[in-house]
Amino acid sequence: MAPTKARKSQATGPAVFVWEGLDPSGARIKGETRAATFALVRAELRRRDVHLLRIRKKPPPWFGGIRNKVRSADIAVFSRQLATLISAGVPLAQAFDIIGRGHDNPGMQDLVLAAKADIESGTSLTAALRKHPRHFDDLICNLIAAGEQAGVLDLLLTKIAAYQEKTESLKGKLRKALVYPLAVMLVALVITAVIMLFVIPQFEALFASFGADLPVFTRLVIALSDFTRQWWWGILGGLLALYFLIRFLWKRAPGFRDTLQRIGLGLPLVGPILRKAAIARFARTLSTTFAAGVPLVEALDSVAGVMGNRVYAQAVRQMREEVATGQALQLAMHRRNLFPPMVVQMTAIGEESGVLEDMLAKVADFYEEEVENAVDGLSSLLEPMIMLVIGSLVGGLVIAMYLPIFKLAAVV
């Protein structure tokens, strides 16, 4: 394929281009280059004195979507790397090139190199990042815009990196609190299914040779095993359908998501952790944006967009409307009944003394530590409870199978 033909077939987004060419000595060479456009590949090869012969876009690998997925942790690392390079005096486009080509995730490479191409074409950093709202939300873009306008981009990038690292740490603690018990219960269900499908039928055949009446508990377990073996496909299909239905409603039905999140906030063990995590995120985000010079009303708008919990997000939007009319932030918080008195009082002190961002940062530190302690306490509390549930489940099945044997031994 000639270069002129490849120009017509190139993709508009960043991709991997496979090329063949001649080096300065005339020898044929091959290679791969990741870039946003064909023109950038040709320019890079020209700088290397390579005469381009053929070029084509490399097709994406199977299952590449999973491997190339850009996660929030990747964005946090990117922010820290960019802040370090800008602080060291590296030009912006060169910093993007260094980060993009050095990243292990191909999806992150594409994202960074696409932004680099926009910057090289004269687009501002804020405008380049706003083209990727899935990975750079309004909060990050507003902070970067403030940094560009004030000429302190490196300082704002450092604040963004610290904020994202704190946020990722908080998410990790929440995942630890929620995923661990679910994983253990899933293992318990798998063990129970194996016993129902393969172990109990062996005992049933053995009991049939006895010719005696079985205990009620044993007959009940055998009947449940027969039902499971006969309708396993329906049970599995129903569970999968329920999972996808909940996932669909979570994404497409805001009312359903609001209801689940309200229920979650009211749960005995998990609810307090979710509340503390929401307060920590609110305080951390508002402290970061307000310290960057963003007006309070705009800062609250950005905070509402990244809360994650729609109950608190709706409350923050209502607070924003009240603050926009001249109300004090601490009064708006007090009316929502979602913030503890200590948080409201700290906010009031910060407003009166002019150090609101410092007070909110202290609130965020306190509640992030509270979340960590609560997660550790929840894990310690759940471990014996989970073991009790698993032991009762598996032990009950074992006892049901051995009751006829005990009865037969007593008769003998």
Helices and strands as residue ranges (DSSP letters): H 3-9, E 15-22, E 28-35, H 38-47, E 51-57, H 64-67, H 72-87, H 92-102, H 106-120, H 125-130, H 138-150, H 153-194, I 195-199, H 200-208, H 216-230, H 232-252, H 254-266, H 270-291, H 296-306, H 310-324, H 329-336, H 341-353, H 356-411
